Amino acid sequence: MAATAAAAATTPSSPLLRRAAAAPTTGHHYQLRCSAKPSPLELRHYAARLAPARALFPDRVTPFSFDADGDDHPREECGVFGVIGDPDASSLCYLGLQKLQHRGEEGAGIAASDADGKLKSVTGLGLVGDVFGDPTRLAKLPGNAAIGHVRYSTAGASSMRNVQPFLAAYRFGQLAVAHNGNLVNYQALRNKLEAQGSIFNTSSDTEVILHLIATSLSRPLLSRICDACERLAGAYSLLFLTADKLFAVRDPFGFRPLVMGRRPNGAIVFASETCALDLIDAAYEREVAPGEVVVVDRRDMSVSYACLVPHRPRKSCVFEHIYFALPNSVVFGHAVHERRSAYGRALAEESPAPTADVVIPVPDSGFYAALGFAQASGLEFQQGLIRWHYSGRSFIQPSQAIRDLAVKLKLAPVRGVITGKSVVVVDDSLVRGTTSSKIVRLLRDAGAREVHMRIASPPVIGSCLYGIDTPSEGELISNRMDLEGVRRTIGCDSLAFLSLDKLHSIYGDEAHELCDACFSRNYPVLPTVPEPVPELVSAFED
């Protein structure tokens, strides 16, 4: 059935379905798979909300690792990029991943589909430039369609086998997948699949998705993808590549960003951020909507759309605006630099520093918030700290004393801006407090008369469950101490955070569409507690 016909048979009030109804009728299209009644997955979610809280919140044990690398910010776990319809697909993918490098620095990979429809992949540990520094590696990836991935490790350890895209062969052909997000029911799904005979090669939650697709009884592949995603809970922005199609999928809550663009030659591009589109001269068209599947057929470049699951309340990660995304990106329909400037202005209104002489940012992500604070306060804005980007990771140094010196290598004070001044230091967030305390000491040693810390986001009190590498809640300083306790620990003269109410006021009517669980502990999707698997238990007992 054509997409338009399917859309006409569904509720016309849905904006997503209206977009699908307006899709071209030529080429290959698929039936929209939407239902007004609750799915079994929805019923399971409801039951999970009634389960004991102790089983649902990872207060004491988190699946994430967090290295003490001298940077106090959380880390985004990955970024995805895909292009179809361009003879230089793998090279464009390489450039796009370079632009998304800030979203993951532990591993990178590209999978491409050649003229014969055969999929090949190249993956490796390290930065994009390191993995593909040898030109022959990209030369192994011919074809006009490719998907790529950069990652940090959240669910799954740092090892070659966990580097995406994953490339698998099953009875209907080859399939590659790249995933940005985190599945909160991963372990429960994996236990069931293993009990049914599935064998896993990685410790990544993404591999579960491939197994669910391979074991689905639906046809065609779009239906198999939809069946698999209906069983997933959590955050996922996905790119799938086959011999002749590229699929872009976003979870029903829209936790992680995924955008679509088009190059002048008609090639279609998907990326985690618009900055990657800009680099390769692709014009931004729109977001992939929450709960939507976009299918591009490279044989005729037709584009079709499907509704993945019934609509859920949108919950876009506010930390994308606060810290993760580059300031020249448009994320969730907002220019990132404008959001950060607005945070700074609001912070100045809430928590001014009347005795201050100058406002300085913690580079690089605190820049626009500090600029907004200075503009609203009428204070001078200066670059009082210079970040050195080539110092490596401080945790590898042999002693704490040497690690402390390494901070001075990463952040150098500009004494002419600081000496004898009352300084307002604006940072985007404060997580453990380790870097902030070092910055305060650095500024005092450089001759600052007063140091006033201003944080352009609310206190972080909860770990993220949806694909951000955060410390356990016991390590979150604002979860352990009140405001005065945090101030004393950091050693500044005054400390203030942007309040959650003020943050919401910046978004107005869109505030309810934000995921702010790290500030409020209001988790939109709760983890699924794995059920006991008798077959596995008896095997270990034997």
Rosetta blueprint (number, residue, H / E / L):
1 M L
2 A L
3 A H
4 T H
5 A H
6 A H
7 A H
8 A H
9 A L
10 T L
11 T L
12 P L
13 S L
14 S L
15 P H
16 L H
17 L H
18 R H
19 R H
20 A H
21 A H
22 A L
23 A L
24 P L
25 T L
26 T L
27 G L
28 H L
29 H L
30 Y L
31 Q L
32 L L
33 R L
34 C L
35 S L
36 A L
37 K L
38 P L
39 S L
40 P H
41 L H
42 E H
43 L H
44 R H
45 H H
46 Y H
47 A H
48 A H
49 R H
50 L L
51 A L
52 P L
53 A H
54 R H
55 A H
56 L H
57 F L
58 P L
59 D L
60 R L
61 V L
62 T L
63 P L
64 F L
65 S L
66 F L
67 D L
68 A L
69 D L
70 G L
71 D L
72 D L
73 H L
74 P L
75 R E
76 E E
77 E L
78 C E
79 G E
80 V E
81 F E
82 G E
83 V E
84 I E
85 G L
86 D L
87 P L
88 D L
89 A H
90 S H
91 S H
92 L H
93 C H
94 Y H
95 L H
96 G H
97 L H
98 Q H
99 K H
100 L L
101 Q H
102 H H
103 R H
104 G L
105 E L
106 E L
107 G E
108 A E
109 G E
110 I E
111 A E
112 A E
113 S E
114 D L
115 A L
116 D L
117 G L
118 K L
119 L E
120 K E
121 S E
122 V E
123 T E
124 G E
125 L E
126 G L
127 L L
128 V H
129 G H
130 D H
131 V H
132 F L
133 G L
134 D L
135 P H
136 T H
137 R H
138 L H
139 A H
140 K L
141 L L
142 P L
143 G L
144 N L
145 A E
146 A E
147 I E
148 G E
149 H E
150 V E
151 R E
152 Y L
153 S L
154 T L
155 A L
156 G L
157 A L
158 S L
159 S L
160 M H
161 R H
162 N H
163 V L
164 Q L
165 P L
166 F E
167 L E
168 A E
169 A E
170 Y E
171 R L
172 F L
173 G E
174 Q E
175 L E
176 A E
177 V E
178 A E
179 H E
180 N E
181 G E
182 N E
183 L E
184 V L
185 N L
186 Y H
187 Q H
188 A H
189 L H
190 R H
191 N H
192 K H
193 L H
194 E H
195 A H
196 Q L
197 G L
198 S L
199 I L
200 F L
201 N L
202 T L
203 S L
204 S L
205 D L
206 T H
207 E H
208 V H
209 I H
210 L H
211 H H
212 L H
213 I H
214 A H
215 T H
216 S L
217 L L
218 S L
219 R L
220 P L
221 L H
222 L H
223 S H
224 R H
225 I H
226 C H
227 D H
228 A H
229 C H
230 E H
231 R L
232 L L
233 A L
234 G E
235 A E
236 Y E
237 S E
238 L E
239 L E
240 F E
241 L E
242 T L
243 A L
244 D L
245 K E
246 L E
247 F E
248 A E
249 V E
250 R E
251 D L
252 P L
253 F L
254 G L
255 F L
256 R L
257 P L
258 L L
259 V E
260 M E
261 G E
262 R E
263 R L
264 P L
265 N L
266 G L
267 A L
268 I E
269 V E
270 F E
271 A E
272 S L
273 E L
274 T H
275 C H
276 A H
277 L H
278 D H
279 L H
280 I L
281 D L
282 A L
283 A E
284 Y E
285 E E
286 R E
287 E E
288 V L
289 A L
290 P L
291 G L
292 E E
293 V E
294 V E
295 V E
296 V E
297 D E
298 R L
299 R L
300 D L
301 M L
302 S E
303 V E
304 S E
305 Y E
306 A E
307 C E
308 L L
309 V L
310 P L
311 H L
312 R L
313 P L
314 R L
315 K L
316 S E
317 C E
318 V L
319 F H
320 E H
321 H H
322 I H
323 Y H
324 F H
325 A L
326 L L
327 P L
328 N L
329 S L
330 V E
331 V E
332 F L
333 G L
334 H E
335 A E
336 V H
337 H H
338 E H
339 R H
340 R H
341 S H
342 A H
343 Y H
344 G H
345 R H
346 A H
347 L H
348 A H
349 E H
350 E H
351 S L
352 P L
353 A L
354 P L
355 T L
356 A L
357 D L
358 V E
359 V E
360 I E
361 P E
362 V L
363 P L
364 D L
365 S L
366 G L
367 F H
368 Y H
369 A H
370 A H
371 L H
372 G H
373 F H
374 A H
375 Q H
376 A H
377 S H
378 G L
379 L L
380 E E
381 F E
382 Q L
383 Q L
384 G L
385 L E
386 I E
387 R E
388 W L
389 H L
390 Y L
391 S L
392 G L
393 R L
394 S H
395 F H
396 I H
397 Q L
398 P L
399 S L
400 Q H
401 A H
402 I H
403 R H
404 D H
405 L H
406 A H
407 V H
408 K H
409 L H
410 K H
411 L E
412 A E
413 P E
414 V L
415 R H
416 G H
417 V H
418 I H
419 T L
420 G L
421 K L
422 S E
423 V E
424 V E
425 V E
426 V E
427 D E
428 D L
429 S L
430 L L
431 V L
432 R L
433 G L
434 T H
435 T H
436 S H
437 S H
438 K H
439 I H
440 V H
441 R H
442 L H
443 L H
444 R H
445 D H
446 A L
447 G L
448 A L
449 R L
450 E E
451 V E
452 H E
453 M E
454 R E
455 I E
456 A L
457 S L
458 P L
459 P L
460 V L
461 I L
462 G L
463 S L
464 C L
465 L L
466 Y L
467 G L
468 I E
469 D E
470 T L
471 P L
472 S L
473 E H
474 G H
475 E H
476 L L
477 I H
478 S H
479 N H
480 R H
481 M L
482 D L
483 L H
484 E H
485 G H
486 V H
487 R H
488 R H
489 T H
490 I H
491 G L
492 C L
493 D L
494 S E
495 L E
496 A E
497 F E
498 L L
499 S L
500 L H
501 D H
502 K H
503 L H
504 H H
505 S H
506 I H
507 Y H
508 G H
509 D H
510 E H
511 A H
512 H H
513 E H
514 L E
515 C E
516 D L
517 A H
518 C H
519 F H
520 S H
521 R L
522 N L
523 Y L
524 P L
525 V L
526 L L
527 P L
528 T L
529 V L
530 P L
531 E L
532 P L
533 V L
534 P H
535 E H
536 L H
537 V H
538 S H
539 A H
540 F H
541 E H
542 D L
